[in-house]
């Protein structure tokens, strides 16, 4: 009995299993803490729109500048093949991102218990990170809330990826696009690296939109965790 007691004392206690709601709550708090530490950033963003029906291929490059508490600024650097429908889609995208950068909208779209119900589907590797996989069920209709899945880092509860469809129709798409977003950790803050949407667009039919970024410069008060060369922000 004495030996058994000694052996038991040397075995570390297993970490408690987290529920889906607890994981969602920690992801929400991690994002709140990161936003509080983020002073600003600049980045280069590249949009590509393809519409096979009209043989349409359009590209837009912009410089995005953000300062805490202020609206994002978009400086257009180059445009190719974006006449007509392509330019209207790009303009709507920029308008939507400006809207999403307002604090009340950030709170309304954040992954957390206030906006979602969760179910834990398991764990898996995603983008080089061990992740909890959460089923997302929006608590209300909102074009920024996705009905789908989220991959949350088991390390620091940052959102590594999300995939799904908006719970409400996005104004400049016909129907609800299938959206996949991937995130990378930059200077200790999780930022969106890629965004791909597939949907039926007004007039143009089936279309695909991809967004990528590069040349990231982040001002943050928290310690750097890692450095990534080419990403763009989810904030």
RAKARA-V43356 format. One record per backbone hydrogen bond with DSSP energy under -1.0 kcal/mol. CO is the residue of the C=O (numbers start at 0). NH is the residue of the N-H. E is the energy in kcal/mol with one decimal. If there is no record, write none. Layout:
BEGIN
co:CO nh:NH e:E
co:CO nh:NH e:E
END
This chain:
BEGIN
co:0 nh:4 e:-2.2
co:1 nh:5 e:-2.1
co:2 nh:6 e:-2.6
co:3 nh:7 e:-2.4
co:4 nh:8 e:-1.7
co:5 nh:9 e:-1.1
co:18 nh:22 e:-2.3
co:19 nh:23 e:-2.5
co:20 nh:24 e:-2.3
co:21 nh:25 e:-2.2
co:22 nh:26 e:-2.3
co:23 nh:27 e:-2.1
co:24 nh:28 e:-2.2
co:25 nh:29 e:-2.4
co:26 nh:30 e:-1.9
co:27 nh:31 e:-2.2
co:28 nh:32 e:-2.6
co:29 nh:33 e:-2.0
co:30 nh:34 e:-2.5
co:31 nh:35 e:-1.8
co:32 nh:36 e:-1.2
co:33 nh:37 e:-1.2
co:36 nh:220 e:-2.4
co:38 nh:67 e:-2.4
co:39 nh:218 e:-3.1
co:40 nh:65 e:-2.9
co:41 nh:216 e:-2.4
co:42 nh:63 e:-2.5
co:43 nh:213 e:-2.3
co:44 nh:61 e:-2.5
co:45 nh:211 e:-2.2
co:46 nh:59 e:-2.2
co:47 nh:209 e:-2.4
co:48 nh:57 e:-2.7
co:49 nh:207 e:-2.4
co:50 nh:55 e:-2.5
co:55 nh:50 e:-2.8
co:57 nh:48 e:-2.9
co:58 nh:79 e:-2.6
co:59 nh:46 e:-3.2
co:60 nh:76 e:-3.0
co:60 nh:77 e:-1.6
co:61 nh:44 e:-2.9
co:62 nh:74 e:-2.7
co:63 nh:42 e:-1.7
co:64 nh:72 e:-2.7
co:65 nh:40 e:-2.1
co:66 nh:69 e:-2.5
co:72 nh:64 e:-2.4
co:74 nh:62 e:-2.5
co:77 nh:60 e:-2.6
co:79 nh:58 e:-2.6
co:82 nh:85 e:-1.2
co:83 nh:87 e:-1.9
co:84 nh:88 e:-2.3
co:85 nh:89 e:-2.2
co:86 nh:90 e:-2.7
co:87 nh:91 e:-2.2
co:88 nh:92 e:-2.2
co:89 nh:93 e:-2.1
co:90 nh:94 e:-2.2
co:91 nh:95 e:-2.5
co:92 nh:96 e:-2.1
co:93 nh:97 e:-2.2
co:94 nh:98 e:-2.1
co:95 nh:99 e:-2.4
co:96 nh:100 e:-1.1
co:98 nh:101 e:-1.3
co:101 nh:105 e:-2.5
co:102 nh:106 e:-2.4
co:103 nh:107 e:-1.3
co:104 nh:108 e:-1.2
co:105 nh:109 e:-1.1
co:111 nh:114 e:-1.6
co:111 nh:115 e:-2.1
co:114 nh:138 e:-2.5
co:116 nh:136 e:-2.0
co:118 nh:134 e:-3.3
co:121 nh:132 e:-3.0
co:123 nh:130 e:-2.4
co:125 nh:128 e:-1.7
co:128 nh:125 e:-2.8
co:129 nh:153 e:-2.7
co:130 nh:123 e:-2.0
co:131 nh:151 e:-2.7
co:132 nh:120 e:-3.0
co:133 nh:149 e:-2.3
co:134 nh:118 e:-1.1
co:136 nh:116 e:-2.5
co:141 nh:144 e:-1.7
co:144 nh:166 e:-2.6
co:146 nh:164 e:-1.6
co:147 nh:135 e:-3.5
co:148 nh:162 e:-2.3
co:149 nh:133 e:-3.1
co:150 nh:159 e:-3.0
co:150 nh:160 e:-1.3
co:151 nh:131 e:-3.1
co:152 nh:156 e:-1.5
co:157 nh:152 e:-3.1
co:159 nh:182 e:-2.7
co:160 nh:150 e:-3.0
co:161 nh:180 e:-2.7
co:162 nh:148 e:-3.0
co:163 nh:178 e:-3.1
co:164 nh:146 e:-3.4
co:169 nh:172 e:-1.8
co:177 nh:197 e:-1.8
co:178 nh:163 e:-2.2
co:179 nh:195 e:-2.4
co:180 nh:161 e:-2.1
co:181 nh:192 e:-3.4
co:181 nh:193 e:-1.5
co:183 nh:190 e:-3.3
co:185 nh:188 e:-2.4
co:188 nh:185 e:-3.6
co:190 nh:183 e:-3.2
co:191 nh:231 e:-2.2
co:193 nh:181 e:-2.1
co:194 nh:210 e:-2.3
co:195 nh:179 e:-2.4
co:196 nh:208 e:-2.7
co:197 nh:177 e:-2.6
co:198 nh:206 e:-2.9
co:199 nh:173 e:-2.6
co:200 nh:204 e:-2.1
co:201 nh:203 e:-2.8
co:204 nh:200 e:-3.3
co:206 nh:198 e:-2.1
co:207 nh:49 e:-2.6
co:208 nh:196 e:-2.8
co:209 nh:47 e:-2.4
co:210 nh:194 e:-1.8
co:211 nh:45 e:-3.3
co:213 nh:43 e:-2.9
co:216 nh:41 e:-1.8
co:218 nh:38 e:-2.6
co:218 nh:39 e:-1.5
co:225 nh:186 e:-2.1
END
